Amino acid sequence: MSVHRYEAFRNQGALRLYTNGSSMTGTFFDGQRYMKLLGHLPVLLARNPERVLTICFGTGMTFGATALHPEVEQSQCAELSATVLEAAPLFAEANGDVLTRPNARVRIGDGRQVLLASAQRFDVITAEPPPPRQAGTYQLYSREFYALARERLAEDGIVAQWLPLHDQSELEVRMSVRSFVDVFPNAQLWLPHAAEGILIGSPSPIVLDTARFAERWATPAVAESLASIGFTSPATLLKTFVMDGEALARYAAGAPAITDDRPLTDFWLDLPPFMKSADIGALLAYQKPITALGLADVNARPVEELREGHRAYLEGVIHNVRERVFEAHVAAPDDRFYAETLSIAPWQRANLEAALAARPDDVKLHLDLARVELNAHDFDAAVATLRKVTAGAPQLAIGWFNLGWTLEQADRLDEAREAYGQAIELDGRMRLQIEPRLAVLEAAKRLVDPAADAAVLAAAATTFGGGGRLDLALAALRRATDEDPGDGVARTALVKLLVDTGRHDEAELVLEGAAAPPSAALVLEGARNDLALGRFEKALAALPADSSAPEACWVRAQALRELGRGGDAKAALECAAKSRAPGEVEALAAALSHVP
């Protein structure tokens, strides 16, 4: 076991815990977000959370969160490794010094065996075991484990389980969900972090008592802990709810359960590769309205508005579109997590400025500062910082390139062109990287030309997309569609880009404005949008049954998979293989091999 400290400004001072050479947990800001919530959320939801069991200590943040609640009279933690507990003092600041709290007690032993040997019933059981592919860990993700947890829960108790959306395939995520909802049909999924989910279950229907929720939140230590991970009010937490048990069961339908006698995650070489960020979109397709939590419409409306911002963050991560994360930050500036994700939080900026004060000649730190300023849309400050870099280190090509990129973002196109030219002059190898940028600068002239027609704007959009300027591509296609509503090519390109960047509501409006009959290409993009919104039957119905176009076959294969029609999906996949990357096809084929 070892503990490592981060020195980079984005997570400076954070600690990471390694066991047997593998990273297990740490106090980095995005890790704290879900680990503390794994303790808080089930306690906030439970009717009478007097007795709590946390399985796995790690950094102690989940365990510590449970013990902060005054309603919790006994907070126990089962930890297999005594060595991990030896490191606990290093994490005392992050876990609220939980080992000194009078209501907290740790038992050394395997979490499942502790649960099995206990004669006690718990009001809350929360588990954050190692990732499912760690050898033997399936015993804390299997259907039998959840059945045991159900036996040890009070009838109105709450169980919480970490659901990692990384380091395993999408099929394994569905398997984990299937194992959980088989035992806890009264279930929920919360997604506070794009790659870290929390499953909530109970033997009884889960009732959100908003008054009780708010009352527990009012405890100063609880409120302070929740604010430290971006949740400043109950509504800011409720926005992370994704779906209920009915939707989870549909999502997991067809996936095999993880069981003690068929521990499939222990034999992962036969499973698909790790899921990508884009695969998280399959989860969001099942998102339920906030009223599924039992909120009345009058209380649900403000939460739904916050959910729109959180969805922008999730879509930004899924589609690797940083601007969507910035949209979430603008919509909810009090949620520090969005700012931290962009590396623009005040404490991150302070870390960087302290490092600069100590090492004022460190060029890399100045480049980092410019990036932070750019992420915060403070273009003038970023340009000024990079001007200092190029003045102090005029032979540094990357400094000129970064200056060109920042000037481009600030729409100072002539200055950007000069900076890019200087970078090429210093390092000819950068030409391949810069040529698409110069093409973007040329195309940007057409975007501001009032005489540019729809065809010219659509061509500019293609250049913008190739140069990674999706914001400009959207602007060009929106204008092209407005100026010539009958241009089906521009409309189709606009819908495709809107779907690709997670702007599904706008895509819907653009589709509604299309002239009839729509082209086959536009129908396909509409089906892709339906797929992303969980309208699988509609997506399937929109596509001609006899279409052999590979992209249509791909959408059909995914829709059929979600509808549990594995055999038909496999047939569609054969056609789709002609247009998809081999890895995508192999991943879906491997997943379908487990679907009837």
N, C-alpha and C positions, 0 to 999 in steps of 0.2 A: 504494500500500500504506500502511496506517496501523494503529496499535495503540492501543486504547482501554482505559482502566482503570475497573473497577467500584468504586463507593464504597458501595453499599448493603450492609448488614451481612451479608446472606445469601451474598454472593460477594465481600466486600470484598477489594480488592487483586488480584483476578483480572484478567487481560488478555485482550482479544479482538482477533484479527487480521482485518483487512479487506483484501481485494484487489479492485480494480476496483469499489469501492463495495459489495461483497457480503461478509457475515460468513462466514469460512471455518473458523475454529477458535478456541480460547481455553483458558485455564487454569481456568475455572470448575469447581467440584467435580464436577458430573456429567459434564462433558467429560473430566476427568482419568480418571474411572472406566473408560471404554471405550478411550480413546486409549492409556493405559499398558498396558491388558490386551491390546491389539492387538499390542504388542511382547512381552509376557511369555508369553501363552498358547501361541503356536506354538513358542516356544523351549522351554517346559516339556514340550510334547508330542513334539518332534522327538527322534529317537534319538541323533543326533550333530550338534548345531547349531553347526558350526564356522564356516560361511559364511552370512551373512544379508544380504538386500537389503530395505530399506524403501523403498517408493515414496511419495514426497511427504514433505517435512520439516515444514511447518506450524509448530507450536510446538516440534517436536523431541521430544515426549514418547514417541511410539511408537518412534522411532529410539533415543532414550535408554534406554528400557526394555530393548531388545535388547542394547545394549552393556554393561549391568550384569552380564550373565551371564558368569562366567569361562570357560565352555565355548565362548563365541563368540570366535573368533580374529580374524575379519574381519567388521565390521558396516559395510556400505555403505548410503548413502542417495542416491536419485536425486531431485533437486528441480529443477523447471523454471525457477523464478524466483530469480535471484541477489539480487533485492531482498528476498525473504523471508528469505534467510540474513543480510542486513544487520541484521534485527531479532532474530536468534537470541540475542544476549546478553541481551535483555530477558526471555527465557524460560529462562535458564540454571538458575534455581532449580527450575523445574518439570521440566526435562528432564535433570537431573543433570549439567549443564554438559557435555553430550555431545561438543561440538566439541573439547574438550580431552582426551578419552579416547584412549589410544593405539590401541585396536582399532577406532576409528570414522573413517570417511572419507566425505565428501560429493562427489557428482558432479553438476555442473550440466547438466541436460538432461532431455528428456522421458522419463518412467519407462519407457514401452513401448519407446522407441528404445534406451534404455540396456540394457534386457533383450534386445532383438533383437541388438544389437551385441556382447553379451557372449559370450565363448567359455567362460565359467566356469559350472559347475553350482552351484546354491545349495542349502543344506540347509533354509533358511527364506526364503520371500518373503512379506512382509506389506505390504498396501496400504491407505492411507486417502486416496483421491482426493477431490476436491470432490464434492458431491452429483450424482447422475446427470443432473439436468436442466440442469446447467451446460453451455453449448455446448461440444461436442467431447469432453466427459468420458466419453461412451459408450465411447471407445477403451480405458478402463481398467475397463470393466464388461462388455465384449463376450465372446462365446464364443471368438473368435479370440485375444483377450488371454489368456484362461485357458489356451488351447491352447499359446500361447507360453510362459506361465509353467510349464506342465507339462513342456515340452521342456527348460527351464532348471533344473528341480528334480532333485535326487538322487532315486533311485527310492523311497527311504523318506522323502523330504523333506515339508515341511508348507508349505501356502500359507494365508494368512489374509486375509480381505477384510472391510472395513467394510460393514455392511448397515443404512443409515439407515431407520428406520420413521417418517419424517416428510419433509416437503418433496417427496413424490411420492405417487402413488396406490398403493393396495394391489395393483392389477394390476402396476404397475412393480416392486414388491417381488417378486412372483411371477416376473416376467420376469427379474429379477436372479438369483433362486435357480435358475431353469431354466437360464440361461446357465452358471452355476457347476457345477451337478450334471451337466450334459451332458458336461462335461470331467472332473469329479472326483466320480464316483459314491460314492467313499469320502469322505463329507462329514459335517459336523456343524454345528449351529447352537447358539451360546451367546448368552444374553440377560442380560448383567450390568446392563443399564439398560432400562427399559420401552420406550424409543424408539430404542435403539442396539443392533443385533445384530452378532455376529461370525461369519462363515462360515469354517469350517476344512475344508481338503481335502488329499488326498494321492493320488499314483499307486498307493499300496499301502494295505491296510487299516490304519486308525489304531489302534494298540495303546496303551492307557493303562498305563504301567509305574508303579505307585503308589510303588514304592521309589525309582525315579529321580526322579519328580515331587517327592517329599519331600526328597530329597537336594539337588536344585537349589534348592528353596525355602529350604533352610537357609543359603544364602549370605546373610550379613547385609544387604548392599546390596539384594539381591533381595527379601528378606523385608520390609525397611523400605519399599521402594517399593510392594509389594503391600499392606502394612498401611495405607499412606496413602490407598488407594482402597477400603478396607473388607475386604480379604481377609487374615485373620490365620492361616489354616491351609489346607492343600489342600482340606479338606472344604468350607470356606466359598466356595471358587471352584467346586468341582465342582457345587454346588447350582445354578449358573447354566446348566448344560447343559440344552438343550431337546429336541433330536431328532437322529437320525442321518440318513445319506444316503437310506435307504429312505423315511423319513417326509418328508424334504425333496422327494424326487422326486414323491411323491403330492401334496404341497402345491402344487408348481409345474406339475403335469400340466395340459395344456390352454393354458397361457400361452405366448406366443411367446418365443423366445430373442432377446436383444439381439445383433445381429451387425453386422459392419462394413458390410455392404451393406444392412442394414435397421436403422439406428440409431433405433429407435422412440422412445427417450427424448429424442432431439433434436427430435422433432416432437410435443411433449407437449400441444399445444392440442387434439389429437384424443383425448387420454387422460382418464380420470376425474379429479375433483378430488383434492386431497391427502387421504391417509388420515387418519382420526380415531383417537383412542386406542382406541375400541371395536373398530376393525378389527384391532388386535393380537390380539384374542381368537381370530381365525381361525388365527393361528399356534399359539397355545397348545392349540388343539384337537388338534394333532398331537404333543403332548408325549409323549416316550417315558420309561419308567422308567429310573432311573439305571443299572440293570444293562446297558443298551444300550451303556454305555461299557466294559463288560467287567469291572466290579467284581463280586466275589463277594458273595453275599447278606449275609454277616456284615459286610462293609465298606460295603455299600450302605445298610443300615438307618439309620445316623446321618446319612448324606448326604440320604436321603429326608426325614428329619425337618426338616433345614435347608431343603430344597426347598419344603416346605409353607409355611414362613415367607416364602421368596422369592416363591412363588406368590401369597401374600397381598399382598405389595408390588405385584406386577405387576397383579393383579386390582384393587387399589386405584386404580392409575393408569388402568387401562382403563375402570373404571366411575366414576371420579372420587369414590371413597369414601375419605376421608382416614383413617377408622378402620381400614381394612384395612392401610394403610401403618403405622399405629401398632402393629397386631398384629405386623407383621414386625419392627418395632423391638423390641418386648417379647420376641419369640422369639429375636432375635439382637442383643442390645445391643452386641456387639463389632463389628458391621458398621456403621461410622460413616456409611455411605452412606444408610441408612434415616433416621438422625437428621438428616443434612444435608438430605434431601428434605423433612423436616418443619420444617426451620430451627431445630432444637433442639440441634444439636451444640455441644459446649463452646466451640469456637473461634468459632462464630457468635454464641453468647451473649456471649462476651468482647468481640467487635467491637461489639455493641450496647451493652454496659455502658460501654465506653470512649467511645463517642459520647455516651452520656448524661452521663458525667462531664464531657465538654467542653461539652455543651449541655444542661444540666439542665432548662431551661425549654422544650425542644422537645417539643411535645405529640405530634407524629407518632412520635417515638422511643418515647415512653411507650406509645402505642397498639401499636407494633410489639412492645414488650416483653410486653405483655399477651397478644398473639397467640401469641408464643413460649411463654409460660407455659401458655396454653390448649392449644396443640398437644402440650405435654408432660404434659397432664392434671394440671397443678398448679393446680387451680381456685381454691384459696384465695389463692395468690399473684397470679393474674390478676385476681381480684376486688379485692384490695388495691391493685394498680396502677391499676385503672380508677377506684376510689374517689378516689385521688389526682388523677386527671385531671379527674373531675367536680367535685371540690372546688376545684381550681385554675382550671378553665375551665367554670364552671357553665352557660354559655350555648352550649356546644358540643354540638349534638344528637347527633353521631356518637359522642361519648364516652358518652352515656347509652344509645344503642342498643347499642354494644359491651358495656357493662356488663350490659344486659338479656340479651343473647345468652349472655354468660359465666355469669351467674347461672342462666339456663335450663339450660345444660349441667351446672351443678353441682346441679341439682334444687332450687334455692332459688326456688321458683316465685312466691311472693308478692312477694319482693324484685324478681324479674325483671319482674313486671307493673308495679310502681311505676316501675322504670327506663324501661321502654318507654313508659309514660304520660308521663313527663317529656320523652322524646325527641319525642313527638307534639306536646306543648304548645309546645316550642321551634321545631319545624319541621313544620307540618301536612302537608307533602309526603311525609313519611315514613310517613303512615298506611297507604298501600297496601302498603308493605314490612313494616309491623309487624302489621297485622291477621292474617296467617297465623301469626305468632308467638303472638299472644294466643289464637288458636284452639288452638294446640298446648298452651298452658298449661292451657286448659280441659279438653282431652282427656286431659291427663296425670292429672287427678283420677280419671278412669275407670280408668286403668291400675292405680292403687293401691287401687281400690275392690274389696274381696273379693266383693261382690255382683254385680259386672259380669258379664254373660253373654257368650257368644261373639259374638252379634250386636253388642252394645255395643262390645266390644273390637275387632271388625273395623272398625266405623265409626271408632273412635279411630285405628286404624292408617291409614285413608285420610287423616285429618287430619294425622297425623304425616308421612306421605309427602309430602303437599302442602306441608308446612312444612319439608321438607328434613331431618327427624329420622328417618332410616332406622333408627337404632338403636332408637328407641322403637317404630317401626312393626313391626320384627321381634319385639321383646319382646311387643307386644300380640297379634300373630298366633300366636306360639308358645304363649302362654297360652290363646288362643281355641281352638287346635287340641288342646291338652292337655285342656281342660275339656269340649270337645265333639268327639271324634274323628270323628264322623259329619258335621260341618259342612263340606261340600264347598267352599263359597264361601271360608271362611277358609283351608282347606288350600290351595286353588288360589292365593289371594292370597299365602300364605306361600311356596309354591314359586316363584312369579313373582319375588318380592322376593329370595329366595335366589339365583336364577339371575342376576338383575339386578346383584347385588353380588358375584358370583363365588364363592358358597358352594355349590359343586356337590355336594360329598359330603353335606352336610346336606340339600340338596334331594332327593338320592337316597333318604335315609332317610325323609323326609316322604312321598315318593311311594310308598314300599313300604308305609307304614301306611294308605294310602287304602282305603276300602271299594270292593268291586267291584259293578257295573262303574264305572269312573271316568267323570266327566263329560267332554264334549268339550273344555271349557276346561282341565281338568287334564291331559288327554292332550296338548294343545298345549304346556303348560308342560313336561311330561316330554320332549317332542320337542325343545324349546328347550335343555333341559339336555343331552340326548344330543348335540345339535349342538355345544354348547360343549365337550363331552368327546371330540369326534372320532368319535362313533358315528353316522356319517352314514346307513348302511343302516338302523339301528334307528330313527333319527328319521324316516326316510322311511316305514318300515313302520308306524309308529305312527299316522300321519295317514291318514284315509280318502282313498282315491284320488279320490273324486268330490267332496271338500269344496271349496266355493267361498268359504269364509271367508277374507277377505284376509290375516289373520295366519297362518293355516295355509299359505296359498299362499306367503307370504314365507319361512317356514321350509322349505317344500318346495323353493323356488327355490334357497336357499342350499345345502341338502343335495345337490340335483342338480348344482349347480355344483361342489361339492367332489368329487362322484363322476365328474366329467368328462362329464356328460350335458347339454351346453350347449343343445341344441335343446329338450329337455324343460324345462330351467330357464327359458328364454325364455318358454315358454308359461305357466308358473306365475307368472312376473313380471307378466304382463298382469293377472292376477287380484289380485296383491299390491299393485299400484299404487294400489288404492282406499284403502288404509289407511296407506301409508308416506309419509314426507316426500319431496317431489319429488327432493331431492338424493340421498337413499339409493337411490331407484329408478334415477335416471339413472346413478349410479356403478356399480351392479350391471349395468345394461343395457350400459353402455360396456365393462365387463369381459367380459361375455358375448359381445360382438361379436367378440372375439378368440378365443373358445372354439369348437371344432368342434361 
